[in-house]
Amino acid sequence: MKTALTGVEYILICMQANPGKSQDYYLKRLAKYKLGLKTFLLRGSPRNRGVGYFNRSSKYRNALWKNLAIEDVKYITWGGQKLRSKKSQMYLTTLGWNRANKARSKIGLAPYNAN
C-alpha cells in the first residue's frame, strides 16, 4: 500500500534522514518516488524534477530548509561579481523539522529527535 505524501513532505523526510546532501539528490529521490523512474532517466527533464522546490524565490527555501554550503565560487552577473557554492548542502530549519515529523507520523513512522 502506497501512502500519498506530497512532494514537500517527501523531501522533508528525505532531508531529515539524509541531511547535507545536494538539491539534485533530493529531487532525484522525489522523482523516483512520484514517477518510479530510475535516476539516470531524470537528466534533462526539469518538468518532472520539481525544481520549484529549491529556487531562490521559493516559499520553502529558508523557511523549511537552508543551503549551508560555503560560497566560494566566483561568478559574474550584470550587477558585478558574486559568490555561490559549488554544490548545495541542504539542511532543515526548525519549522522544516517539525513538518517532517508530522509527515512521518502520517505514514506511521516514529518522529526523529532534533540533535
N, C-alpha and C positions, 0 to 999 in steps of 0.2 A: 504494500500500500504506500503510495507516494503522497505525502502531505504537501500542500501548496504553501510554500514560503514565497514572499515577494522577493524581488531581486535585491533590494536593500537588506532585508532580513538575512538572506543567504550570504551576502558579502560580509555583514556584521559577524555572523557566526564563523565564517572562514577567517576573518581578520582576528577574531578573539582566539581562535585555536592556533593560528599561524601568524603572529604579529611580525611586522617589519619586512614583509615581502613587497614586491613591486605591484603597481596598479594592474599591470598586464597579467600577473599571476592570479589575482582575484577575478579579473574579467574572464580569463580563460576557464576558471573553475565555474563561474556563473553560467557561461555559455554551455559548458558541458552538462551542468545541472538542468538548465532550461531546455536545451535542444538535443542533448545526448550525443553531441559531436565530439570527435577526438580533437585534441588541441592543435594538431598540425593542419586541420581543416579551417582553423579560425583566422589564419593570416589574411590580411587584406579584406576583411569583411566587417567594417566598422558598424554597419547597421545592426548586426546581431551581437555585438560585443558590449553594448551598454556603456559607451564612452561618456555619456552624460553624467554618470555617477561620479566621475573624477575630474571633470573640467573645473577650471578656476571659479566660474560663476555658479557652480552647483550649490544647491541648498544643503547638500550633505557635507561638502568639504569644509573643514574647520568647525563643523558642528558635531558630526558623528565620528569623523576621522581626520587625522592630520598627517601631512608628509613631514617627517622629521629627519630627512636626509640632509647631509651637508651640501650647501650650494657652493660649488667650487668650479663650475664650468662656465666660462665666459661666452656670451653670445651678443650679437648686435641687433638692436631694434631701431625703429625710427626715432625713438626718444634717447638713444645712446646705448652704451654698453651695460649689460646686466649680468647677473649670475643666476644659475639654476643648477639643480642636482643632476648628475649623470643618470641615476636610477632612483626612483622613489622608494621610500621606506615608510609604509603606511601603518599608523597606529590608531587605536580607538581613543576617543575622548571619554570622559566620564558619562556623558549622555549616550554615546555610542555603546559603551559597555553595558549600561542599564538596558538599552533596547535590544542588545544581543542576548542578554539573559532572558528577556521576555520572549524573544523568538525561540530560544532553547526550550523554555517551558511549554511553548506552543506545540513543539514536536515531541515532548515528553522527556527531554534531557535535563539533567540537573544543572543549575546555574554555576558559572565559574566565579570564584572569588577573585577580586582585584588584588594584585600584589603591591 
